[in-house]
Structure formats: C-alpha cells, structure tokens
Amino acid sequence: ETIAPGSGYARSGIFLFVWFSIHSLLVLAFHSRRNDYYARISRRAVYAESGVMLAFWVAVFALVGPYAFIFVYVLPLLIANATIMSYIATNHFLNPLTEVNDPLANTLSVTAPRWLEWLHLQFGYHVEHHLFPMVSGRHAPAVREVLVRLYGDRYLSMPHTRALRLLYTRP
C-alpha cells in the first residue's frame, strides 16, 4: 500500500503535502551514511544545523502555543511541500525511465500563467534544468524556445494543472 499519486488510494491525496518533508528526513537519516571523511564532516554539519532548527521551532511552539503554531509552521510547511512536490512529481513521474539518461524523453516541463512561473522561480522549466543545470531560471523561457525549435515534438511540456490531473489518474 502506498500514498503515491495514481495508486488509487484516497490517502494518495496527502502525498504532495507531506512527501518532501518525509523524503528529506529519510535522506538525513539514511542516505548520508557514507564513510569517507568529507561525508562525516558534512553529516555532522547537517545534524548540527537540523538540531538548531529543531530547537528554534520548539522555542516558537513554546512561545506561540499549539494553536498558533499550526498557522505559523504546520500550514506553511504543508503548502510549501505541496507546491514543490507538484512540480517534482509532474516533472519526473509522468515519463518512463530510460536506459540512457535523455531529459527529452524522461522529464517533462510544465507551464503555468506567467506570473505564477515568475513567483515559483521558473521551476516548471524542468527539461531545461536537466539539460542546462547551471543556467539561471531567468533564461529558461529562451532555452525553451530554442529546444522547441530544435527538437519539436521530442520536447515534452504541458500545463501544470493537466499534468497534476494525469499524475493522479494514471497508475
């Protein structure tokens, strides 16, 4: 049983709201267990930073109380998770895995109204990001124009709302 979109379970509705936080905690706890010197230094720093942030939020909780904490921390966290995961999931889960990493075949860019793309720092330009990871999102629309001109139908893009609908209706 899963909470993944498209699983057909009602609980998959919570995926976008919680998965980014769950995944971050899993990475913190398990993925960073490499044994080389630099990984140990990095892991210590990440644990220290996480401890400081935990102490900060516990202090905020103590200061504002449980009811206000829901509005100060919990709801903004859920909204931030849903926003970021709506992009990550649609960018990665709708395309098949490929033997060779081909961003034109295994990733998807999503479109939204221009003001929303600006507000979300051009995060929907995902094919562009995989092809040119160091390019600022500010240049993503120009990169998209070139990719469409060069690759035509191989360049995959659709409206964000349509991609979300497909994410939850496809297995």
C-alpha positions in Angstrom: 0.0 0.0 0.0 1.2 3.4 -0.9 0.4 7.1 -0.7 1.8 7.7 -4.2 -0.3 9.6 -6.8 -2.1 7.3 -9.1 -2.2 4.4 -6.6 -6.0 4.7 -6.4 -5.9 5.0 -2.6 -7.7 8.0 -1.1 -4.7 8.6 1.1 -2.7 9.5 -2.0 -4.2 12.9 -1.7 -1.8 13.7 1.1 1.3 12.8 -1.0 2.0 16.3 -2.2 1.6 17.8 1.2 4.0 15.5 3.1 6.3 13.7 0.8 9.0 16.4 0.5 9.4 16.5 4.3 9.4 12.7 4.6 11.9 12.3 1.8 14.2 15.0 3.4 14.1 13.2 6.7 14.9 9.8 5.0 17.9 11.4 3.2 19.1 12.9 6.5 18.8 9.6 8.4 19.9 7.0 5.8 21.3 8.4 2.6 24.1 10.3 4.2 25.8 7.3 5.8 28.8 7.2 3.5 32.0 6.6 5.5 34.5 8.8 3.8 36.0 11.8 5.7 34.0 14.5 3.9 30.7 12.7 4.3 31.3 12.5 8.0 32.1 16.3 8.2 29.0 17.1 6.1 26.8 14.7 8.1 27.9 16.3 11.4 27.2 19.8 9.9 23.7 18.7 8.7 22.9 17.1 12.0 24.0 20.3 13.9 22.0 22.5 11.6 19.0 20.3 11.9 19.3 20.3 15.7 19.5 24.1 15.7 16.4 24.4 13.5 14.5 21.8 15.7 15.4 23.9 18.8 14.2 27.0 17.0 10.8 25.6 16.1 10.4 24.0 19.6 11.0 27.5 21.0 8.5 29.0 18.6 6.0 26.4 19.6 6.6 27.2 23.3 6.2 30.9 22.6 3.1 30.9 20.5 1.3 27.8 21.7 -0.1 24.8 19.8 -3.0 26.6 18.0 -0.9 29.4 16.6 1.9 27.0 15.7 -0.4 25.4 13.2 -0.6 28.7 11.4 3.0 29.7 11.9 4.6 26.4 10.9 2.4 23.5 10.0 0.2 25.1 7.4 3.0 27.0 5.6 5.1 23.7 5.6 2.2 21.8 4.1 1.7 24.4 1.4 5.4 24.6 0.6 5.6 20.8 0.4 2.5 20.7 -1.9 3.9 23.4 -4.2 7.4 21.9 -4.6 6.1 18.3 -4.9 3.5 19.3 -7.5 6.5 20.3 -9.7 8.8 17.4 -8.8 6.2 14.8 -9.2 4.8 16.1 -12.5 8.4 16.6 -13.9 9.5 13.1 -13.1 6.6 10.7 -12.6 4.8 11.0 -15.9 7.5 9.8 -18.2 9.1 6.4 -18.5 12.5 5.6 -17.2 15.0 5.2 -20.0 18.2 3.1 -20.3 20.2 6.2 -21.3 19.6 9.5 -19.4 17.7 11.5 -22.0 16.0 14.6 -20.5 13.9 15.0 -23.7 12.4 11.5 -23.1 12.3 11.1 -19.3 11.5 14.5 -17.9 8.6 17.0 -18.5 8.3 20.7 -18.3 5.1 22.2 -17.1 3.6 25.6 -17.9 1.6 28.0 -15.8 0.5 31.6 -16.1 3.5 33.8 -16.5 3.0 35.5 -13.0 2.9 32.1 -11.3 6.0 30.9 -13.2 7.8 34.1 -12.0 6.6 33.5 -8.4 7.8 29.9 -8.5 11.2 30.9 -9.9 10.6 29.2 -13.2 10.6 25.8 -11.5 8.4 24.3 -14.2 11.1 24.5 -16.8 12.4 21.1 -15.9 13.7 19.7 -19.2 15.7 22.9 -19.5 17.1 22.4 -16.0 18.2 18.9 -16.8 19.9 19.9 -20.0 21.5 23.1 -18.5 21.5 22.7 -14.7 23.7 25.8 -14.1 21.6 28.2 -16.2 19.5 30.7 -14.2 15.8 30.1 -14.4 15.6 33.7 -15.7 16.9 32.3 -19.0 14.6 29.2 -19.1 12.0 30.7 -21.4 14.6 31.5 -24.0 16.1 28.0 -23.6 12.6 26.5 -24.1 12.2 28.4 -27.4 15.4 27.0 -28.7 14.6 23.5 -27.6 11.1 23.6 -29.2 12.7 24.9 -32.4 15.4 22.2 -32.4 13.6 19.2 -31.1 9.9 19.9 -31.9 7.7 17.0 -30.6 10.6 15.5 -28.6 10.4 18.4 -26.2 7.7 17.5 -23.7 5.6 20.1 -22.0 2.1 20.5 -20.8 0.0 22.8 -18.5 0.8 22.2 -14.8 -2.9 21.6 -14.0 -3.2 18.9 -16.7 0.0 17.2 -15.5 -1.4 17.1 -11.9 -4.6 15.6 -13.2 -2.7 12.9 -15.1 -0.5 12.3 -12.1 -3.5 11.3 -10.0 -5.5 9.4 -12.8 -2.7 7.2 -14.2 -1.4 4.2 -12.3 
